């Protein structure tokens, strides 16, 4: 079994990580960095539109914008959760032998399907303004998706 090594010129440092058939750490780093950047943007948008201030001090147009951002943040959190599960599957792929690698591949596919279905279910709401459908009273047709509110 031969291994090839890359010699880098003296003024070029080797990459911190790679992405190949046996090592997906580069992909994990890219996914994590992009998710962190998107999360920072979402937080700044939420604060810009009034998140963290008393609701009475926010004008109605800014409230709607804030609710849209929160709706996007909810969906994004499910995407990030799914991506973290997928990258965990990539991690375990390297730990299993060639015969047992089917297990992480199957789980990876299940996590992809779970993420897509979760985003769709979270995105389904009962009006043309889904960011405002946040209680059972406003969206009684989807009671089966969330626990009933205490009275």
N, C-alpha and C positions, 0 to 999 in steps of 0.2 A: 504494500500500500504506500503510494508516494504522496507526499504533501508538497504543495507549492507554497512558497513564501514570496511575498512581494517586498522588494527592497525599495524603500522610499529615498528620494534625494535628501541630502543633508538639510536643506532648507524647507522641506515639506514633512509635516508630522503625519503619522498614520491616522486614519479616521478613528473616532472614539468607539464606534460600534459598526456593525455590518448587518446586512440582511441577505441570507442565502438559505439553501435547503436545510442547513443544520443549525442556523442561528438567526432568530428573528428579532434580536434585540434592537436593531435599527428601526424596524417597523413599530415596535413598542414605544421607542423614544419619540418618533414622529407623531404617533397617535396621541400620546400623553401631552406633548408640547402643543399640538393644535387644540386639544380639548381644554388645556389650561388657558390658552389665549382666548378662545371663544367664551369661556366662563368669565374671564376678566371683563370682556366687552359687555356681556350680559349684566354683570353687577354694576358697571358704570352706567349703563342705560337705565337700569332700575333706579339707581340713586338720582340720576338726572331728572327722571320723571316724577320723583317724590317718594320713593321707597325709603322708609325710615322716618318720615315726618307724619304728624297727625293727619288723619284722613280729611278732617274738616278744613285744613289749610291748603288742600290741593284742589285746583280748579277741575271741572268735569272733563275737559279735553285731555288734560294731563293724566287724570285717573284712568281714562280709557287706554291711553298709550302705555301707562304703567301696567295695566292688566294684560295688555298684549305681550309686553316683555316678560311678565311672570308666566304667562301661558307658554311662551317660547322656552323659558327656563325649565319649566316642568317637563316639556318634551325632550329638551336637551339633556336633562338629568337621566332620563331613561336611556337615551342613546349612549351616554357616558357609562352608565352601569352595564349596558350590553357590551360596549367595547372593552371594558375591563374584564368581563367574563371571557370574551374572545381572546384577549391577550394572555389570560391565564391558561387557556387551552393551548396557545402557542408555546408557553413556557413548559407545560407538561409534555408536549410533543417531544421535546428534547430529552426528557427523562425516561421515556418508554423505549423498549426495544422495537425493532422494525415490525415484528409481528403484532405487538400491542399498540402500535401507533394508530390503529383504527379507532380506538377509544377516544382519544382527543379530537380526531377528525369528526367523529359522529357528534360529540358534545359541541364542537365548534359550529357545526351546521344547526344543531338544536338552538344554540345561543343566537345565531343569526336570525332564525325564524322567530324565537322568543322576542328579540329586540324589535323586529318589524311589527309583529302582532301587538306588542305593548305600546309602541308609538301610535299605531292605528287606533287602538282602544282609547288611549289617552286623548288623541286628537279628535275622536268622535264626540260631538256635542249636539245639542238639540236645536240650535239656532244658527243663523248666519254670522253671529258674533260669538264664537266658541269661548273666547277669553272671559266672557261675562257669565257663562254657565258654570258657576262654582258651587252651587248649593242644590240640594234635592228639590227645593221649592221652585227653582228656576228651570230645572231640567228633570222633571219627575219621570220621564220616559226611560231614563238610564239608571234607575234606582238599583238595579241588579249589579251595576258596576261598583257602587260605593255603599258603605254602610249608611243606614238611615240616621238622620240627625236626631239628637235627643231633644225633647220638647220641655 
